[in-house]
Amino acid sequence: MKRFFTVYEFELKSYMKNKSFVITTIVLAVLLFGVMFLPRVFDVSDMLGTKSNQTENTRTGNEDSVVSKGDEAGTKIGLVDEKGLFADTDALQQAFGEDVVIVKVDNVKELSDRIKEEELAAGFDVKDDLHYEYYVLNREMFDENQVVFEEVLTTIHQQQFCEEQGIDYTSFMQQYNAEVDCTEKILGKDAEDNYWYCYALVIVIFMMIILYGVMVATSVTVEKSNRSIEVLVTSIDAKYLLFGKVFAGATAAIVQLGLILGAVLGGYAINHVYWGDALDMILDIPGSVLGGFAVFGIGGFLFYAFLYGAMGALVSKTEDINKSAGTLQLVIMLVYFAVLFQLQNPDGIVMKVCSFLPFSSYSAMFVRIGMGTVAVWEIVVSAVILFASIFGVGWLAAKIYRMGTLRYGNPIKLSTAIKNLKE
């Protein structure tokens, strides 16, 4: 164990003495901590969408005044209304907002021509209170014009129907839109509130594994390329070298991520009132979820860091690392997307299976802790499987590390390395 701690101490010091590592950690922690104090200095309500809507200016004047306003500014939308359903365009104008100007057009041909000449952005030809045609030159991906127009046309249809049936429209709508009072009593977890911070933590652990895993692999490859590994493996057992590197990388990752995450969460805890609790969905993380994230996140990192170390030993040049670790990175990506796609179904069969597999439990289990229903025995079993797998993978990676570090030239395939270990 003394040799392990010697390697661990040396590798950890190399991280802590790395200026870019230290500067990045301090700058990000201080910067993000300072960002949490912004509401004390600036009004961020606009940015958060919490600012109360300003009362719209009262629209006055006839159609001609509206058209003349459109000549000055705003997106113009044409309207062909031969039935006279929109004798007063104020309701339609209000529905589209101040940035859009409604322009009445005599016929469909004129409407089409003006749209082709780009005088109008789009246009509507109203057939009756339930039918219309929409004209546009190039339809945008998020074109909401039809949705807004249909809402107004539906209102006109309802008004005409009530008038024909002798029903008071105002009284009808008051009852039709009557609010139902409900008091929620959540006895377990609120998946809707917990969704966003689980989403963010899945991304964080994914980035942690990718970034620091590559750093471990690079460290191994650099020692191999400058042949210093030849001296190391003759004086220290290969498993101590690899375990020391991996655990030092894990410690560095925990320190850096812990300081940055702690700065954000701590800063928000101090200033959450000034933020109007608008960021609670991301930064108000329960202790149980943070605990699950810490246990399974560290376990997942160690699991993949050992594999990255083995991949680094199979190549002689740092530029070949991505080629060697391609399959490993593909597995990480598949797990990442599988968990994100199933985030809204934490109690589904996919998430349950993923929460017990060592290569995916690092993210799936803490998501279930935060959003789903999970028994204590499931958490314990998953953790035991994960950490037992870490030592199993660590032992295998150490063997590959010992065999691969003294082989130079072309990258060694993982299948070849395992075959050589069997022999």
Disulfide bonds with the S-S distance in Angstrom:
none
